[in-house]
Structure formats: structure tokens, C-alpha cells
Amino acid sequence: MKTRKFTALLLCAVSLFPFLLSGCGKSDQETIRIGSKDFTESLIVAEIYALALEDNGYKVDRKLNVAGSLVHTAITDDEFDLYPEYTGTALLSVLQMDMDSDPDSVYQTVKEEYEKQFNLTWLDSTQVNDRNGIAIRKEAAQEYNISTMSELQANADKLKLCSQGEFEQREDGLPGLAKVYGEFNFASINLYDSGLKYQILENGEADVCPAYSTDAQLVNTDKFAYLEDDKQFWPPYYMAPVVRNDTLEKNPEIAEILNKVSAKLDTETMISLNAKVDIDKQEYDEVAKEFYDSIRE
């Protein structure tokens, strides 16, 4: 009788063993708090990272949609554990260092300085480069054979610039461009709301406008083109997760999880994902889940 009872207890313990082991996994770890900036691209990528962590057994607290001017302070003040940032933003806005057009140099600089100054780690970079630049109407690009900034400068007197007000004054706008490429003597410069710039181009009211390389509207390659910065004036803005060191020390496997996701993200993919939200009006979390499911191993 005792033998049967012992055997039954042993079988019960064996059957529960996997669950006991799983209970010693992520459930006793801290919840990972993920932040993002307050625009589509950052929201999508932060949600993709959140899904990856959840898929690996972590609990995730989403603290998304933080103003870009506050997000760095938020992570250093321990309001969240990680968020997607851009190398160019870190170099110029946070560290306030000189412009550098070499992607590897910028990445290494921000990685070293964030570690030294803020106890933050830059994980592997994505291939999403959301940099400043110029978009052009496809008809104008074809008419004047323009695909680079040098060719734009040579034909500027035939083209109308759609400006958002600061582009003509900022050092990373026309003044800086002129030092590298020569003066851009546009036929006209008119001020428009930033949210209308692609509509202005499509209507033919302007030919070129300041743009970002992952703008959703650039998915329409029959209407718009993004010009090559052939003299590398603008610094790179590659996206990567920035993580608190204390979080990584407690949860070192986070690095591998997020690095695998980052390896699947590039500029063309980001344009497509942004377009699904900004043009097709899908919810950013639905777009993120669809993408994550497509890369899930």
C-alpha cells in the first residue's frame, strides 16, 4: 500500500517537474519596461521588441509615445528599461558632438559615450537609416535626370522648394548643404505645413521638399524619389535598442532576443511598415504583430 502511494506521489512530482522548471524561468524576473518616441516608426519598432520579449516569456510594460525631447531623460531616470533610438540623434542632440557621416564611427562613438556617461548599452544596430534628406517629384527627377544631391544642386534654379520654415536656417539644412554642394538657387521657396508636403509635391505646387528616408509616402516610388546624399553631408540615423545596464545585468538574454529582431529591420521594410499605418490607417500594434509573426522563428 505504501509502495503504491509512494509511486503515485513520484509520478505526480515527475509530471509537475516541467511546470516547476518553467516557473523558475521568466516569472521570477522583473517586468521589462519598453518606451518609444511619439511617432509611428518608433511605436512600431518598440511594439515589435515588446512582442519578441513576450514571446520569450517576459512580462512587458509598454510606456510608449513619449516626446522625443523627454525620452532620453526618461530612461536615465529609470522610467523604463529600453527604447529604440537613432545614432544621429544620440550624437548630435544628446551628446552634442560634431557631425560625422561615417555610420560605423557614429555607432561606436555613441555606444562608448552612452556606456561611459549614462550606463546605457547600445545593442546591435538595425539597418533602418532614418536620416534627413530631400524628396523629389518623380516627374521632375525624370525630366532633369536627378537622383543625387549634386544633380539637384546643378538644377535647383528650375525647381520649387517646399519648406517647413527652419530648413533655410539650420546648419543641417540649406546653409550646411551649400558648404558641401554649393549654393542651391531654387526657383522659389514657399512655406507649407510639414504634414502636407507630399500632397504639395503630388499636386505640382512644389518639386522638392525636406524629407526623412523612411517617410511612409516614399513607398509610392512612381510618385516620389529620395535623393542620394552622394557627398555624405548628413549624418547617419541608424536605429538600435538602447538598454539600461542594470536591466541587462539582470536579464542578459535580452540582448540576443532584440538583436535577432533588429537584424530583420532595414530602411525599405520600415518604409513599408510606416505606410501601413500612415497611409493605409492600420493600427501600429497590428502592423507590428503582423511583421513579428512573419519573422518569428
C-alpha positions in Angstrom: 0.0 0.0 0.0 2.8 2.4 1.0 4.6 1.4 -2.2 1.6 2.4 -4.4 1.3 5.7 -2.5 5.0 6.5 -3.0 4.8 5.6 -6.7 1.8 7.8 -7.2 3.5 10.7 -5.4 6.6 10.1 -7.5 4.6 10.1 -10.8 2.9 13.3 -9.7 6.2 15.0 -8.9 7.6 13.9 -12.3 4.6 15.1 -14.1 4.8 18.5 -12.4 8.6 18.8 -12.9 8.4 20.7 -16.3 6.0 23.2 -14.8 8.1 23.7 -11.8 11.1 24.3 -14.0 9.1 26.8 -16.2 8.0 28.6 -13.0 11.7 29.2 -12.2 12.1 31.0 -15.6 10.8 34.4 -16.6 8.1 34.6 -13.9 10.6 35.5 -11.2 12.3 38.1 -13.4 11.5 41.8 -13.5 8.9 43.2 -15.9 10.7 44.8 -18.8 9.5 48.4 -19.4 9.7 49.5 -23.0 9.5 53.1 -24.1 9.2 54.8 -27.5 9.1 58.2 -29.1 5.8 59.7 -30.2 5.8 58.9 -33.9 4.8 55.9 -36.0 8.1 54.4 -36.7 9.3 54.4 -33.0 5.9 53.0 -31.9 6.0 50.1 -34.4 9.6 49.1 -33.6 9.1 49.3 -29.8 6.0 47.1 -30.2 8.0 44.6 -32.2 10.6 44.4 -29.5 7.8 44.0 -26.9 6.3 41.1 -28.8 9.7 39.4 -29.1 10.3 39.7 -25.3 6.8 38.4 -24.6 7.4 35.5 -27.0 10.4 34.6 -24.9 8.5 34.5 -21.6 9.0 38.1 -20.4 6.3 40.3 -19.0 6.4 43.7 -20.7 5.1 47.1 -19.5 4.6 49.4 -22.5 5.4 53.1 -21.8 5.1 54.3 -25.4 4.5 57.6 -27.1 7.0 59.8 -25.1 8.0 63.1 -26.6 11.4 62.9 -28.3 12.7 65.7 -26.1 12.0 63.7 -23.0 12.8 60.1 -23.9 16.5 60.2 -23.0 15.8 61.7 -19.6 13.1 59.2 -19.1 15.4 56.2 -19.5 18.2 57.7 -17.4 15.7 58.5 -14.7 14.7 54.8 -14.7 11.2 55.4 -16.0 11.7 52.5 -18.5 14.4 50.0 -19.4 14.8 50.3 -23.1 13.7 52.1 -26.2 14.7 52.4 -29.9 17.0 55.4 -30.6 18.9 56.8 -33.6 22.6 57.1 -33.8 22.5 60.6 -35.3 20.1 61.8 -32.6 22.4 60.5 -29.9 25.5 62.0 -31.5 24.1 65.5 -32.2 21.2 66.1 -29.8 22.1 64.1 -26.7 25.9 64.1 -26.8 26.1 67.4 -28.7 29.1 66.3 -30.6 30.3 67.3 -34.1 28.6 65.8 -37.2 30.1 62.6 -38.6 29.0 60.9 -41.8 30.6 57.5 -41.2 28.0 55.0 -39.8 30.4 52.8 -38.0 32.2 55.7 -36.4 29.0 57.3 -35.2 27.8 54.0 -33.8 31.0 53.3 -31.9 31.1 56.8 -30.6 27.5 56.8 -29.2 28.0 53.3 -27.9 31.1 54.2 -25.9 29.8 57.6 -24.7 26.4 56.2 -23.6 28.2 53.5 -21.6 30.6 56.0 -20.0 28.2 58.8 -19.3 24.8 57.2 -18.8 25.3 53.5 -18.0 23.3 52.6 -21.1 24.1 50.0 -23.7 23.5 50.3 -27.5 22.6 46.8 -28.8 23.2 45.8 -32.4 22.0 48.3 -34.9 19.2 47.7 -37.3 19.7 48.7 -41.0 16.9 51.3 -40.6 18.6 54.6 -41.5 16.0 57.4 -40.9 18.2 60.3 -42.0 17.5 63.8 -43.2 17.3 64.3 -46.9 15.4 65.6 -49.9 12.4 64.0 -51.7 11.6 65.0 -55.3 8.6 64.6 -57.5 9.3 61.6 -59.8 8.3 63.7 -62.9 10.8 66.4 -62.0 13.5 63.8 -61.3 13.0 62.2 -64.7 12.7 65.5 -66.6 16.1 66.8 -65.3 17.7 63.4 -64.6 18.1 64.0 -60.9 18.9 61.2 -58.5 21.6 62.7 -56.3 22.0 65.9 -54.3 24.8 67.0 -56.6 22.4 66.8 -59.6 19.8 68.6 -57.6 22.2 71.5 -56.9 23.0 71.8 -60.6 19.3 72.0 -61.5 18.0 73.9 -58.4 17.1 77.0 -60.5 14.5 75.1 -62.3 12.8 73.7 -59.2 10.4 74.9 -56.5 11.3 74.0 -52.8 8.5 73.2 -50.3 10.0 74.3 -47.0 8.8 73.9 -43.4 10.5 77.1 -42.2 13.7 76.1 -40.5 15.4 74.3 -43.4 16.8 77.5 -44.8 18.4 78.5 -41.4 19.6 75.3 -39.8 23.2 74.1 -40.2 21.9 70.7 -41.2 19.7 72.4 -43.8 20.5 74.7 -46.7 23.4 76.6 -45.1 25.3 73.3 -44.4 24.4 71.8 -47.7 25.7 74.9 -49.5 29.1 74.4 -47.9 29.4 70.9 -49.3 27.5 71.0 -52.6 27.4 74.7 -53.5 24.5 77.2 -53.4 21.0 75.8 -54.1 19.4 78.7 -56.0 15.9 77.3 -56.1 13.4 79.0 -58.5 11.2 79.6 -55.4 10.9 78.6 -51.8 7.5 78.5 -50.2 6.5 77.6 -46.7 4.0 74.7 -46.1 2.9 72.6 -43.2 5.1 69.5 -42.8 2.1 67.2 -42.9 1.1 68.5 -46.4 4.5 68.3 -48.1 3.9 65.2 -50.1 0.5 66.4 -51.2 2.1 69.6 -52.3 4.6 67.7 -54.4 1.9 65.4 -55.8 -0.1 68.5 -56.8 2.9 70.0 -58.6 2.9 73.1 -56.3 6.5 72.3 -55.5 9.1 69.9 -56.8 11.3 69.1 -53.8 11.0 69.0 -50.0 13.0 68.2 -46.9 12.2 64.5 -46.0 13.2 61.6 -43.9 14.5 58.4 -45.6 11.8 56.2 -44.1 8.8 58.5 -44.8 5.7 56.4 -45.5 4.9 58.2 -48.7 8.2 57.0 -50.2 6.5 53.7 -50.7 4.9 55.4 -53.8 8.0 55.1 -56.0 6.0 56.1 -59.0 5.3 59.5 -57.5 8.3 60.3 -55.3 12.1 59.6 -55.1 14.5 60.1 -52.3 17.8 61.7 -53.4 21.2 60.1 -52.7 23.4 62.2 -50.4 26.4 61.5 -52.7 28.8 63.7 -50.7 27.6 62.3 -47.4 26.6 65.6 -45.8 24.0 64.3 -43.4 25.0 62.0 -40.5 23.5 58.5 -40.4 20.5 57.9 -38.2 20.5 54.2 -37.7 18.0 52.8 -35.2 19.0 50.5 -32.4 17.7 49.5 -29.0 19.2 51.4 -26.0 19.0 49.4 -22.8 19.8 50.2 -19.2 22.9 48.4 -17.9 21.2 47.2 -14.7 18.4 45.7 -16.8 20.9 43.8 -19.0 22.9 42.6 -16.0 19.7 41.0 -14.5 18.4 39.8 -17.9 21.5 39.3 -20.2 19.5 37.2 -22.7 17.5 40.3 -23.7 20.4 41.3 -25.9 20.2 38.2 -28.1 16.4 38.4 -28.4 16.4 42.0 -29.5 19.5 41.6 -31.8 17.7 38.9 -33.7 14.8 41.2 -34.3 17.0 44.2 -35.3 18.7 42.0 -37.9 15.4 41.8 -39.7 14.8 45.5 -40.0 16.0 47.8 -42.8 15.0 51.0 -44.4 12.8 49.6 -47.1 11.0 47.4 -44.6 10.5 50.4 -42.4 9.0 52.5 -45.2 6.5 49.7 -45.9 5.6 49.3 -42.2 5.2 53.1 -41.8 3.0 53.2 -44.9 0.6 50.6 -43.5 0.0 52.9 -40.5 0.3 56.4 -42.0 -1.3 55.7 -45.4 -3.4 52.6 -45.0 -4.5 53.7 -41.5 -3.9 50.4 -39.8 -3.1 50.3 -36.1 0.6 50.4 -35.3 0.3 47.4 -32.9 -1.4 45.3 -35.6 1.3 46.2 -38.1 4.0 45.3 -35.6 2.3 41.9 -34.8 1.9 41.0 -38.5 5.6 41.8 -39.1 6.8 40.0 -36.0 4.8 36.9 -36.9 6.4 36.9 -40.3 10.0 36.8 -38.9 9.2 34.6 -35.9 11.4 31.6 -35.8 
